[in-house]
Amino acid sequence: MVPRISASALKTFAALPLLAGFAAVARAAGGHEAAPSLSSHLFGLPVTNSIITSWFITLLIIVCVRVAVGKPKLIPGRGQGVLESALTALRDLYQPIVGKKAMPMAFPLLVTLFVFIVLHNWSGLLPFVGTVGWGHEVAGHFHVTTPLIRPHTSELNGTIALALVSFGAWIIIVMRYAGPSLLLKDLFGNKADKSELHPAMYWGVALGFIVVGVIEVVSIFIRPVTLSMRLFGNVFGGENLLHAMHFLPPFYFLELLVGFVQGLVFTLLSAVYIGLICNHGDDHHDDEHAHGDDHGHAAPAAAAKAHH
């Protein structure tokens, strides 16, 4: 089990460059003009300084994990032990929400998003990040309009890309572990017990659930907007707060906390969206196994007692 956790971690962190690629595609699609930043083109797609920063941090994470873990061992070393402890804590946090059935597929996504978002939120607190670049004088102070380095989450295109990755993964995981029929039943199905209601009332309730299902479908397609705007708004507000407070140390600590919490909120909401559809019957299934084990142990004991 120990080597398996480390292998999962390496696969998880190896998937991080895909998020930067999605950011490039999101920006190429147009629609939103982000804050001014350096931009060049690679294979016809615009590559901004925030995307380059994301590639650099992704490469740094992969290298650090490989150096810390090395070859996974049954008896972990210090680096492998720290990594496994962190992954175990995150697994214990997400599994009750997602459910055991969808957890193997959802866990690498959630860990990837969490690490990627938190590190980019914190990278904005490093010296010279977002504060060095090209600009002009405003009231005796130099105002940076085109920063040299920007965190990935400081641009709305970047947070939209992360939200679209989360939404696309939600569709894949739900279709694989729940299926279209369960999804439609969960959205539009009548949850009332037909035996306990009059037929007229039962079908009236069914019509109400259909209306609620339509509202739920609208809310599902709004999720990428709310996820991206929440993350971008908090990072943007944090940058403005630090500038307004002249980078006082207490506000640095506050932004460290906010950066961590926003990564956690983003992934917890993604886990909740998956669990709402896929996490059905896990507890009941576990209870049945527990009762089965109790009966299985009780039967031999009773037989032995009768024999004596």
Backbone bond lengths (Angstrom), bond angles and torsions (degrees), N, CA, C in turn:
res aa  C-N    CA-C-N  psi(-1)  N-CA   C-N-CA  omega(-1)  CA-C   N-CA-C  phi
1 M - - - 1.466 - - 1.524 111.35 -
2 V 1.323 117.09 -36.61 1.458 120.40 -178.38 1.520 111.47 -64.39
3 P 1.363 120.36 -50.32 1.445 119.38 178.12 1.520 112.25 -61.59
4 R 1.342 117.11 -30.37 1.449 120.40 -178.22 1.526 110.51 -65.06
5 I 1.335 117.04 -39.67 1.455 120.70 179.06 1.519 110.37 -63.60
6 S 1.308 117.69 -41.90 1.462 120.89 179.76 1.518 111.04 -65.63
7 A 1.327 117.40 -41.48 1.459 120.37 178.08 1.517 110.73 -62.30
8 S 1.330 116.71 -39.80 1.465 120.60 177.24 1.523 110.53 -63.55
9 A 1.327 117.08 -38.01 1.468 120.15 179.26 1.521 110.81 -63.47
10 L 1.329 116.96 -43.91 1.460 119.81 -178.80 1.520 110.90 -64.92
11 K 1.338 117.33 -40.73 1.459 120.10 177.47 1.527 110.68 -64.17
12 T 1.325 114.85 -38.51 1.463 119.90 -179.92 1.510 111.12 -62.54
13 F 1.334 117.38 -52.29 1.451 120.54 -177.62 1.530 111.66 -69.30
14 A 1.325 117.64 -27.13 1.458 119.97 177.06 1.524 111.62 -67.71
15 A 1.343 117.28 -20.88 1.461 120.80 179.34 1.516 112.91 -82.05
16 L 1.319 118.12 -7.62 1.467 120.95 -176.16 1.534 113.67 -60.32
17 P 1.349 120.73 -38.83 1.471 118.33 -179.63 1.518 113.39 -59.74
18 L 1.329 118.46 -23.98 1.452 120.14 179.24 1.521 111.36 -61.67
19 L 1.335 117.02 -33.65 1.457 120.14 -179.09 1.520 110.63 -65.83
20 A 1.320 116.81 -39.10 1.465 119.59 177.51 1.523 110.71 -65.52
21 G 1.323 116.45 -37.44 1.461 119.38 176.63 1.515 112.06 -63.32
22 F 1.330 116.78 -40.70 1.455 120.25 176.75 1.526 111.40 -63.32
23 A 1.332 116.46 -33.82 1.463 119.49 178.34 1.522 110.54 -64.01
24 A 1.334 117.10 -40.45 1.457 120.22 178.28 1.523 111.41 -63.60
25 V 1.336 116.44 -41.65 1.459 120.57 178.70 1.523 110.54 -64.82
26 A 1.345 116.44 -40.77 1.464 120.17 -179.98 1.524 111.03 -62.21
27 R 1.329 116.62 -41.91 1.466 119.21 179.70 1.521 109.80 -68.64
28 A 1.336 118.49 -38.36 1.459 121.17 -178.94 1.519 111.51 -64.62
29 A 1.335 116.28 -25.82 1.449 119.70 -178.68 1.520 112.14 -71.14
30 G 1.337 117.25 -14.04 1.458 120.67 178.80 1.507 110.56 78.08
31 G 1.330 116.75 -156.11 1.454 120.68 175.84 1.505 112.70 92.93
32 H 1.327 118.81 -45.71 1.463 120.28 -179.37 1.517 108.93 -130.86
33 E 1.297 115.31 134.49 1.460 120.91 177.29 1.519 108.15 -99.99
34 A 1.300 116.94 110.92 1.457 121.37 -176.01 1.522 110.00 -75.98
35 A 1.346 113.87 178.45 1.455 119.47 176.23 1.520 109.10 -59.65
36 P 1.336 119.01 145.88 1.457 121.49 -176.81 1.524 111.62 -54.56
37 S 1.300 116.51 135.00 1.455 121.27 178.86 1.512 108.83 -155.54
38 L 1.308 115.24 161.75 1.455 120.08 177.28 1.515 109.96 -62.33
39 S 1.303 117.15 141.88 1.451 119.74 -177.74 1.518 109.83 -146.46
40 S 1.334 116.51 137.67 1.452 123.49 172.08 1.521 106.80 -138.09
41 H 1.323 117.22 -178.02 1.453 119.88 -175.84 1.526 109.93 -123.39
42 L 1.325 114.16 141.73 1.455 122.24 177.08 1.521 107.57 -135.32
43 F 1.342 116.83 116.69 1.466 122.93 -177.14 1.532 111.01 55.72
44 G 1.340 115.70 37.18 1.453 119.90 177.63 1.505 115.39 82.87
45 L 1.342 118.61 -3.70 1.459 122.18 -179.81 1.525 109.64 -106.34
46 P 1.333 117.33 137.73 1.464 119.22 178.92 1.520 111.51 -69.80
47 V 1.311 116.94 135.31 1.462 123.32 179.31 1.522 107.80 -121.41
48 T 1.323 117.17 114.58 1.459 121.65 -177.85 1.519 110.10 -95.79
49 N 1.350 115.31 173.48 1.459 119.31 179.37 1.526 111.70 -66.82
50 S 1.337 117.92 -28.79 1.469 119.47 177.21 1.519 111.22 -68.30
51 I 1.328 117.33 -34.79 1.465 120.22 177.66 1.524 110.10 -69.83
52 I 1.322 117.11 -39.96 1.465 120.26 176.90 1.527 110.04 -62.66
53 T 1.338 116.89 -40.11 1.463 120.53 175.96 1.522 110.98 -60.82
54 S 1.321 116.53 -40.60 1.467 119.32 179.69 1.524 111.32 -65.35
55 W 1.322 117.64 -38.35 1.462 120.38 176.81 1.526 110.67 -64.03
56 F 1.334 115.88 -42.41 1.462 119.59 -178.78 1.528 111.03 -63.71
57 I 1.329 117.49 -46.02 1.469 120.88 -179.64 1.523 110.72 -66.61
58 T 1.320 117.08 -38.21 1.467 120.54 177.67 1.526 110.58 -61.48
59 L 1.344 116.46 -46.87 1.461 120.33 178.11 1.522 110.95 -62.06
60 L 1.331 116.81 -39.29 1.458 120.95 179.27 1.527 111.28 -63.77
61 I 1.325 117.30 -40.72 1.472 121.28 178.64 1.520 110.71 -63.15
62 I 1.327 116.21 -46.76 1.469 120.10 -178.26 1.521 110.70 -62.15
63 V 1.341 116.40 -44.37 1.465 119.99 -179.98 1.525 110.49 -63.61
64 C 1.328 117.22 -44.35 1.476 120.71 -179.61 1.524 111.51 -62.63
65 V 1.331 117.11 -40.88 1.464 120.31 179.54 1.522 110.54 -66.44
66 R 1.323 116.42 -42.80 1.465 119.69 179.90 1.527 111.63 -64.16
67 V 1.340 115.89 -40.24 1.461 119.37 179.58 1.521 110.59 -69.86
68 A 1.329 117.66 -40.97 1.466 121.25 -177.43 1.521 112.10 -69.52
69 V 1.327 116.94 -39.61 1.470 120.61 -175.39 1.519 110.86 -90.25
70 G 1.340 116.47 -43.37 1.460 119.07 -174.48 1.519 110.04 66.11
71 K 1.310 116.43 -132.27 1.456 121.50 174.81 1.527 108.06 -90.94
72 P 1.358 118.62 119.62 1.468 120.62 -178.22 1.523 111.87 -55.66
73 K 1.328 115.94 135.50 1.455 122.16 -178.13 1.515 110.52 -122.60
74 L 1.321 115.99 156.05 1.461 120.70 178.91 1.522 110.55 -65.05
75 I 1.325 116.78 -39.96 1.464 121.85 173.21 1.521 106.57 -101.73
76 P 1.339 118.02 102.38 1.467 120.20 -170.33 1.513 112.68 -69.80
77 G 1.328 114.13 149.00 1.451 119.95 171.39 1.512 110.42 -81.24
78 R 1.332 116.29 -169.37 1.470 119.73 -175.85 1.517 111.40 -65.21
79 G 1.338 117.53 -49.03 1.461 120.28 -178.32 1.514 112.28 -64.26
80 Q 1.336 116.46 -45.10 1.454 120.18 178.83 1.521 111.32 -64.13
81 G 1.323 116.78 -37.02 1.462 120.24 179.89 1.517 112.36 -65.95
82 V 1.345 116.35 -41.79 1.465 119.79 178.36 1.520 110.56 -63.69
83 L 1.336 116.47 -44.16 1.455 120.52 -179.45 1.524 111.25 -64.28
84 E 1.332 116.62 -42.58 1.459 119.96 -179.74 1.528 111.50 -66.41
85 S 1.316 116.95 -36.64 1.465 120.20 178.12 1.524 110.59 -64.00
86 A 1.329 116.57 -42.23 1.466 120.32 178.75 1.524 110.93 -65.17
87 L 1.322 116.68 -43.41 1.464 119.87 -179.90 1.522 111.45 -67.11
88 T 1.327 116.96 -37.67 1.461 120.18 178.13 1.527 111.01 -64.20
89 A 1.343 116.36 -40.90 1.464 119.70 178.25 1.522 111.22 -63.20
90 L 1.331 117.15 -42.27 1.460 120.21 178.54 1.522 111.08 -68.16
91 R 1.327 116.88 -37.27 1.465 119.46 178.16 1.525 110.90 -64.11
92 D 1.324 117.03 -42.63 1.465 120.17 178.25 1.525 111.63 -65.65
93 L 1.330 116.92 -26.30 1.455 120.31 178.22 1.526 111.95 -76.65
94 Y 1.342 116.71 -42.84 1.458 120.72 -173.46 1.528 113.62 -85.58
95 Q 1.326 118.28 -31.51 1.467 120.20 -171.34 1.524 113.99 -60.56
96 P 1.353 120.44 -43.63 1.471 118.17 178.05 1.522 113.33 -62.83
97 I 1.339 116.97 -23.91 1.459 120.30 -179.53 1.520 111.11 -83.86
98 V 1.333 116.44 -47.53 1.464 121.45 -176.39 1.522 111.39 -76.57
99 G 1.332 116.99 -38.50 1.455 120.92 -174.58 1.519 110.70 100.14
100 K 1.323 116.09 149.05 1.465 120.50 -176.61 1.518 112.61 -64.58
101 K 1.316 117.39 -30.38 1.457 120.27 -175.06 1.528 112.06 -67.03
102 A 1.326 117.03 -46.04 1.463 121.13 -176.76 1.518 112.99 -92.48
103 M 1.330 117.80 -5.32 1.466 120.96 -174.55 1.533 113.62 -60.59
104 P 1.332 120.76 -42.94 1.480 119.18 -178.59 1.517 113.68 -57.37
105 M 1.318 117.67 -33.02 1.459 120.50 -179.27 1.523 111.91 -89.32
106 A 1.320 117.57 -32.29 1.459 120.84 -175.95 1.527 112.57 -82.29
107 F 1.329 117.91 -30.06 1.459 120.65 -173.24 1.528 113.50 -61.39
108 P 1.346 120.20 -47.14 1.480 118.20 177.51 1.517 112.79 -58.74
109 L 1.333 117.56 -38.20 1.462 120.58 178.17 1.521 110.79 -63.08
110 L 1.339 117.81 -48.19 1.455 121.53 -176.05 1.527 111.53 -65.13
111 V 1.328 117.25 -41.80 1.466 120.26 178.41 1.527 110.73 -65.26
112 T 1.328 116.22 -41.48 1.463 120.61 179.13 1.526 110.85 -60.53
113 L 1.323 116.21 -49.44 1.455 119.82 179.57 1.525 111.57 -61.25
114 F 1.337 116.86 -42.84 1.461 120.37 -177.60 1.529 111.03 -62.61
115 V 1.321 117.49 -50.96 1.470 120.95 -177.76 1.522 110.24 -64.76
116 F 1.320 116.64 -43.45 1.463 121.29 -177.66 1.527 111.00 -62.26
117 I 1.324 117.32 -46.97 1.464 121.55 -176.90 1.522 110.96 -68.65
118 V 1.327 117.42 -46.01 1.464 120.42 -176.94 1.526 110.85 -62.99
119 L 1.324 117.47 -45.86 1.464 119.52 -178.33 1.523 112.06 -66.14
120 H 1.331 117.00 -35.84 1.459 118.34 177.57 1.519 111.38 -72.66
121 N 1.331 117.60 -35.38 1.463 119.10 174.32 1.528 110.74 -61.39
122 W 1.323 116.17 -42.64 1.470 120.24 -179.77 1.522 112.08 -72.96
123 S 1.327 117.53 -28.95 1.469 118.93 -178.92 1.523 111.23 -64.30
124 G 1.332 117.18 -25.16 1.456 119.81 177.57 1.514 113.74 -68.78
125 L 1.342 117.05 -12.23 1.459 121.33 179.05 1.525 112.59 -92.40
126 L 1.334 117.25 -5.84 1.458 120.22 179.54 1.526 110.19 -72.17
127 P 1.330 117.27 151.46 1.473 120.11 177.79 1.524 111.47 -59.29
128 F 1.317 116.14 141.59 1.462 125.66 175.95 1.525 114.05 75.84
129 V 1.344 118.85 -8.11 1.468 120.83 178.95 1.523 108.42 -81.16
130 G 1.336 116.52 115.74 1.457 122.14 -179.98 1.513 114.64 81.14
131 T 1.327 117.93 -6.19 1.472 120.66 -177.21 1.521 112.32 -114.89
132 V 1.315 118.63 -5.83 1.463 122.79 179.44 1.519 108.12 -117.77
133 G 1.315 116.08 129.66 1.462 119.67 179.47 1.510 111.18 166.25
134 W 1.330 116.36 -148.67 1.446 123.03 -176.94 1.526 109.60 -106.68
135 G 1.318 116.87 144.26 1.454 120.66 -179.83 1.513 111.67 -173.93
136 H 1.330 116.17 -148.85 1.450 120.77 -177.67 1.525 109.66 -153.48
137 E 1.323 115.56 166.81 1.450 121.74 -179.80 1.530 110.69 -79.18
138 V 1.346 115.48 134.05 1.462 121.62 175.91 1.522 107.74 -133.99
139 A 1.333 116.71 111.97 1.461 122.84 178.23 1.529 111.63 54.20
140 G 1.323 115.79 43.04 1.450 120.15 177.67 1.509 115.05 82.01
141 H 1.335 118.72 -0.47 1.459 122.76 178.66 1.531 109.62 -119.49
142 F 1.337 115.66 143.43 1.461 120.13 179.96 1.522 109.35 -80.03
143 H 1.310 116.76 123.93 1.473 122.85 -179.22 1.526 109.05 -106.91
144 V 1.336 117.05 117.82 1.463 122.35 -179.36 1.520 109.54 -80.24
145 T 1.315 116.84 119.35 1.464 121.87 177.04 1.523 112.50 -103.62
146 T 1.338 116.68 -25.62 1.470 121.22 178.20 1.516 108.28 -129.34
147 P 1.326 118.26 90.14 1.470 120.64 -177.34 1.517 111.58 -70.08
148 L 1.321 114.47 151.56 1.458 120.59 179.25 1.519 111.53 -74.95
149 I 1.337 116.90 -39.22 1.466 122.38 -179.01 1.521 108.15 -130.04
150 R 1.329 116.46 133.12 1.463 121.32 178.06 1.522 109.45 -136.16
151 P 1.346 117.99 139.39 1.468 120.24 174.79 1.531 110.97 -66.28
152 H 1.298 115.98 154.14 1.464 121.20 -178.63 1.529 111.71 -61.91
153 T 1.327 117.00 -37.28 1.462 121.01 -176.48 1.520 113.07 -82.42
154 S 1.330 118.24 -0.17 1.459 120.59 179.35 1.516 111.96 -86.25
155 E 1.341 118.32 -6.47 1.458 123.04 176.68 1.520 109.01 -112.12
156 L 1.323 116.19 138.84 1.462 120.34 -179.50 1.515 111.45 -64.19
157 N 1.339 117.10 -32.05 1.469 119.36 176.14 1.528 111.17 -60.52
158 G 1.343 116.35 -38.20 1.460 119.52 179.88 1.507 112.35 -67.77
159 T 1.330 117.81 -42.91 1.469 119.81 -179.80 1.524 110.92 -70.56
160 I 1.342 117.53 -33.48 1.465 119.98 175.11 1.519 110.31 -63.12
161 A 1.338 116.54 -40.93 1.461 120.14 178.27 1.526 111.13 -61.02
162 L 1.329 117.27 -43.88 1.463 120.97 178.14 1.525 111.02 -62.10
163 A 1.338 116.83 -42.14 1.457 120.49 179.25 1.524 111.50 -65.71
164 L 1.328 117.46 -37.69 1.464 120.26 178.38 1.526 111.40 -68.40
165 V 1.333 116.96 -35.91 1.464 120.28 175.06 1.528 109.92 -62.32
166 S 1.326 116.07 -45.31 1.460 120.71 178.75 1.533 110.92 -61.82
167 F 1.330 116.70 -43.02 1.463 120.86 -178.51 1.524 110.83 -67.97
168 G 1.330 117.15 -42.71 1.465 119.93 177.96 1.518 112.01 -63.28
169 A 1.342 116.58 -40.64 1.463 119.89 177.19 1.519 110.85 -65.48
170 W 1.326 117.71 -36.47 1.473 121.46 177.03 1.524 110.41 -58.77
171 I 1.324 117.02 -45.09 1.466 120.59 179.94 1.527 110.57 -61.92
172 I 1.338 116.99 -46.22 1.470 120.94 -177.85 1.527 111.08 -63.73
173 I 1.337 116.87 -46.50 1.468 120.73 -177.09 1.525 110.94 -66.89
174 V 1.319 117.10 -42.41 1.469 120.39 -179.77 1.526 110.47 -64.82
175 M 1.317 117.75 -43.07 1.463 119.95 -179.66 1.522 111.93 -67.75
176 R 1.326 116.70 -29.46 1.459 118.86 -178.88 1.525 112.32 -80.46
177 Y 1.317 117.42 -42.20 1.461 120.40 -172.50 1.526 113.64 -101.89
178 A 1.325 118.10 -12.54 1.457 120.29 177.06 1.527 110.88 -118.95
179 G 1.320 116.85 -48.38 1.456 120.70 179.71 1.521 111.83 93.21
180 P 1.342 116.51 161.29 1.466 120.42 -177.98 1.527 112.83 -62.05
181 S 1.333 117.04 -38.13 1.469 119.55 -176.05 1.527 111.21 -64.84
182 L 1.336 117.44 -45.07 1.455 120.27 179.14 1.527 111.10 -67.33
183 L 1.341 116.51 -36.04 1.459 119.92 178.17 1.523 110.69 -63.58
184 L 1.342 117.74 -46.06 1.462 121.34 178.99 1.528 111.36 -64.98
185 K 1.332 115.93 -39.31 1.460 119.44 178.78 1.523 110.89 -65.94
186 D 1.323 116.07 -39.12 1.466 119.81 179.68 1.524 111.62 -67.63
187 L 1.345 116.74 -33.71 1.456 120.67 -178.44 1.520 112.64 -82.35
188 F 1.333 116.37 -45.88 1.468 119.90 -171.15 1.526 113.54 -115.45
189 G 1.326 117.98 -7.60 1.461 120.39 -175.14 1.523 112.55 -68.74
190 N 1.334 115.08 153.85 1.464 122.06 178.04 1.527 109.03 -84.25
191 K 1.322 116.53 116.98 1.463 120.67 -177.53 1.522 112.40 -87.01
192 A 1.329 118.54 -3.67 1.462 121.55 -178.92 1.530 110.42 -78.01
193 D 1.334 115.56 155.22 1.457 121.99 177.97 1.524 108.95 -88.01
194 K 1.328 116.32 118.32 1.458 120.74 -175.58 1.522 112.40 -63.52
195 S 1.326 117.34 -29.79 1.460 121.05 -178.16 1.528 112.66 -73.81
196 E 1.320 117.60 -17.62 1.454 120.81 -176.48 1.526 113.35 -100.93
197 L 1.343 118.46 -5.20 1.454 122.07 -176.85 1.516 111.12 -123.01
198 H 1.318 115.79 152.68 1.465 121.86 172.08 1.531 108.00 -66.53
199 P 1.342 118.44 144.26 1.472 119.79 -177.78 1.526 114.07 -52.36
200 A 1.356 117.08 -42.25 1.471 119.12 -179.70 1.523 110.74 -63.25
201 M 1.335 116.40 -41.68 1.456 119.99 179.50 1.527 110.89 -68.56
202 Y 1.333 115.32 -36.89 1.468 119.54 -178.96 1.526 110.32 -62.28
203 W 1.338 116.87 -46.88 1.465 119.23 -178.80 1.522 111.57 -72.24
204 G 1.318 117.40 -28.07 1.459 119.75 173.73 1.519 111.37 -65.79
205 V 1.345 115.71 -41.46 1.467 120.02 176.24 1.529 110.66 -64.73
206 A 1.336 116.24 -37.07 1.468 120.36 178.66 1.524 110.80 -61.26
207 L 1.340 116.70 -40.48 1.465 119.96 177.66 1.525 110.55 -63.69
208 G 1.331 116.23 -38.64 1.462 119.86 177.61 1.512 112.17 -63.23
209 F 1.338 117.16 -40.19 1.468 120.14 178.53 1.526 111.39 -66.32
210 I 1.333 117.85 -32.22 1.466 120.35 177.21 1.527 110.24 -65.32
211 V 1.339 116.30 -42.66 1.466 120.20 177.99 1.529 110.37 -63.03
212 V 1.336 115.73 -43.59 1.466 119.66 177.92 1.529 110.63 -62.53
213 G 1.343 117.00 -36.61 1.465 120.94 178.26 1.517 112.37 -63.04
214 V 1.339 116.83 -39.10 1.466 120.40 177.66 1.525 109.95 -63.19
215 I 1.330 116.84 -42.84 1.458 120.99 177.95 1.537 110.10 -63.06
216 E 1.336 116.30 -38.87 1.463 120.36 179.58 1.529 111.38 -65.83
217 V 1.336 117.58 -37.33 1.469 120.70 177.44 1.526 110.16 -62.72
218 V 1.335 116.50 -42.10 1.468 119.98 177.41 1.527 110.39 -61.75
219 S 1.338 116.66 -42.64 1.469 120.16 179.94 1.523 111.59 -65.21
220 I 1.338 117.66 -33.03 1.465 121.08 178.64 1.525 110.61 -63.78
221 F 1.327 117.02 -42.94 1.466 119.76 -178.89 1.536 112.28 -76.18
222 I 1.322 116.96 -14.05 1.458 119.95 175.69 1.528 111.26 -85.20
223 R 1.322 117.52 -17.23 1.467 120.52 -175.68 1.515 114.18 -54.12
224 P 1.354 120.79 -44.99 1.470 118.06 178.31 1.525 113.10 -58.91
225 V 1.333 117.06 -33.39 1.463 120.08 179.46 1.529 110.36 -68.77
226 T 1.321 116.30 -47.08 1.472 119.13 -177.83 1.524 111.64 -67.35
227 L 1.336 117.79 -40.04 1.461 120.41 178.48 1.523 111.30 -61.91
228 S 1.336 116.41 -46.65 1.465 120.13 -176.60 1.526 111.50 -69.97
229 M 1.339 117.37 -42.02 1.460 119.87 -177.82 1.518 111.63 -68.74
230 R 1.335 117.34 -37.17 1.469 120.09 179.61 1.525 110.40 -63.11
231 L 1.331 116.92 -46.69 1.458 120.81 -178.69 1.520 111.04 -66.53
232 F 1.331 117.00 -48.14 1.466 120.44 -179.21 1.523 111.15 -62.83
233 G 1.325 117.77 -42.44 1.459 121.27 -178.55 1.514 112.57 -61.50
234 N 1.330 117.15 -40.91 1.461 119.73 179.74 1.522 112.14 -70.34
235 V 1.335 117.54 -39.46 1.472 119.79 178.01 1.522 110.41 -68.13
236 F 1.325 116.59 -43.32 1.471 120.81 179.27 1.533 110.65 -63.48
237 G 1.327 116.32 -42.79 1.458 119.75 177.90 1.520 112.09 -64.93
238 G 1.332 116.82 -37.14 1.458 120.22 177.97 1.509 112.42 -64.50
239 E 1.346 116.68 -41.08 1.461 119.97 177.45 1.527 110.95 -61.47
240 N 1.314 116.96 -45.32 1.468 120.33 179.81 1.528 111.61 -64.96
241 L 1.348 116.16 -37.26 1.461 119.25 179.35 1.527 111.21 -64.30
242 L 1.341 116.38 -42.99 1.458 119.25 179.89 1.527 111.37 -63.82
243 H 1.329 116.06 -40.79 1.467 118.98 178.86 1.523 110.48 -65.87
244 A 1.329 116.62 -40.61 1.462 119.64 -178.70 1.526 111.74 -68.60
245 M 1.334 117.18 -33.03 1.468 121.44 -178.97 1.524 112.58 -93.10
246 H 1.366 116.22 10.45 1.470 121.93 176.27 1.531 111.68 56.80
247 F 1.338 116.20 36.74 1.466 123.15 171.95 1.526 112.44 58.24
248 L 1.321 117.24 42.02 1.461 120.88 176.59 1.531 109.72 -68.66
249 P 1.348 118.59 142.69 1.476 121.61 -175.93 1.532 115.18 -54.58
250 P 1.353 120.63 -40.67 1.482 118.13 179.87 1.521 113.05 -58.52
251 F 1.318 116.66 -33.43 1.461 119.52 -179.18 1.528 111.16 -77.67
252 Y 1.328 117.11 -24.64 1.455 119.83 171.26 1.527 110.19 -63.59
253 F 1.330 115.89 -44.88 1.460 119.64 178.18 1.523 110.63 -62.68
254 L 1.324 116.34 -40.04 1.464 120.34 178.53 1.517 111.12 -61.46
255 E 1.328 117.16 -41.87 1.461 120.45 179.89 1.527 112.11 -71.10
256 L 1.335 117.72 -30.17 1.464 119.79 172.86 1.528 110.20 -61.58
257 L 1.316 115.94 -42.79 1.460 120.86 179.35 1.526 110.92 -67.45
258 V 1.330 116.64 -43.31 1.464 120.44 179.84 1.523 110.86 -64.02
259 G 1.332 116.85 -41.68 1.458 120.03 178.99 1.515 112.35 -60.53
260 F 1.340 116.57 -40.07 1.464 120.51 177.87 1.527 111.13 -68.77
261 V 1.324 116.01 -45.65 1.466 120.39 -177.50 1.528 110.93 -63.85
262 Q 1.323 118.31 -39.42 1.460 120.42 -179.39 1.526 112.02 -66.47
263 G 1.333 117.21 -37.78 1.463 119.36 173.68 1.510 111.71 -63.91
264 L 1.334 116.26 -39.01 1.460 120.91 178.98 1.524 111.20 -68.40
265 V 1.334 117.14 -42.54 1.467 120.89 179.94 1.526 110.61 -63.68
266 F 1.326 117.27 -43.40 1.465 121.14 -179.63 1.529 110.63 -58.97
267 T 1.328 116.65 -47.25 1.470 119.73 -177.15 1.530 111.90 -75.02
268 L 1.334 117.98 -33.34 1.460 119.41 177.00 1.524 111.27 -65.92
269 L 1.320 117.06 -40.00 1.461 119.67 176.62 1.531 110.79 -65.24
270 S 1.336 116.73 -40.66 1.471 119.75 176.32 1.527 110.80 -61.29
271 A 1.341 116.59 -40.16 1.458 120.63 178.03 1.525 111.55 -66.33
272 V 1.327 116.69 -39.76 1.477 120.54 178.64 1.517 110.37 -63.39
273 Y 1.319 118.16 -42.36 1.460 121.01 179.87 1.531 110.91 -60.69
274 I 1.332 116.49 -39.98 1.468 120.09 178.16 1.522 110.57 -70.04
275 G 1.335 116.43 -44.54 1.451 120.55 -176.52 1.513 113.86 -66.57
276 L 1.340 118.04 -29.11 1.462 120.64 179.30 1.525 111.87 -59.44
277 I 1.324 116.50 -29.90 1.467 120.26 -179.32 1.523 111.91 -101.85
278 C 1.332 116.68 -41.76 1.466 120.56 -171.23 1.522 114.01 -90.90
279 N 1.324 118.28 -23.42 1.464 120.52 -174.59 1.526 109.69 -91.27
280 H 1.322 115.42 70.83 1.458 121.51 177.62 1.518 109.04 -121.72
281 G 1.336 116.28 122.55 1.458 120.05 171.68 1.503 115.90 85.92
282 D 1.352 119.20 3.06 1.460 119.96 179.49 1.521 111.29 -64.24
283 D 1.340 116.37 -46.20 1.456 119.86 -179.22 1.518 111.31 -64.19
284 H 1.342 115.31 -41.72 1.459 119.12 179.40 1.516 110.95 -63.99
285 H 1.364 114.59 -39.51 1.462 119.25 179.72 1.522 110.71 -65.02
286 D 1.345 116.86 -41.36 1.458 120.25 178.60 1.527 111.19 -65.68
287 D 1.363 116.91 -38.68 1.460 119.81 178.67 1.518 110.98 -63.32
288 E 1.344 115.98 -39.41 1.462 119.06 179.05 1.517 110.90 -63.17
289 H 1.363 116.19 -40.82 1.463 119.61 178.15 1.527 110.62 -64.90
290 A 1.331 115.69 -40.45 1.465 119.42 -179.58 1.526 110.78 -63.95
291 H 1.346 116.38 -44.66 1.458 119.62 178.44 1.526 110.82 -65.13
292 G 1.362 113.98 -36.93 1.462 117.28 178.63 1.509 111.71 -64.63
293 D 1.345 116.53 -40.19 1.454 120.02 178.20 1.518 110.93 -66.06
294 D 1.353 117.06 -38.98 1.457 120.08 179.03 1.517 110.74 -62.78
295 H 1.348 114.66 -44.96 1.460 117.67 178.44 1.518 111.41 -65.69
296 G 1.349 114.61 -36.03 1.461 117.85 -179.77 1.509 112.07 -65.24
297 H 1.343 117.58 -37.96 1.460 120.48 178.24 1.522 111.19 -76.95
298 A 1.340 116.61 -31.52 1.460 119.31 -177.49 1.519 111.44 -72.59
299 A 1.341 117.33 -34.91 1.449 120.02 -177.10 1.526 112.50 -62.71
300 P 1.353 120.62 -49.23 1.451 119.63 177.52 1.522 112.19 -62.15
301 A 1.349 117.59 -36.77 1.450 120.10 179.41 1.511 110.69 -63.63
302 A 1.344 116.33 -43.33 1.466 119.88 179.19 1.512 110.82 -65.13
303 A 1.316 116.01 -40.05 1.475 119.20 179.70 1.519 111.21 -64.48
304 A 1.360 115.63 -41.86 1.461 118.71 178.95 1.507 111.41 -63.97
305 K 1.358 116.85 -38.78 1.453 120.64 179.92 1.532 110.55 -65.89
306 A 1.344 115.29 -41.87 1.484 118.36 178.22 1.518 111.58 -64.44
307 H 1.332 116.24 -34.56 1.459 119.94 -178.55 1.526 110.14 -66.28
308 H 1.377 115.25 -41.27 1.455 118.01 179.83 1.523 110.84 -72.76
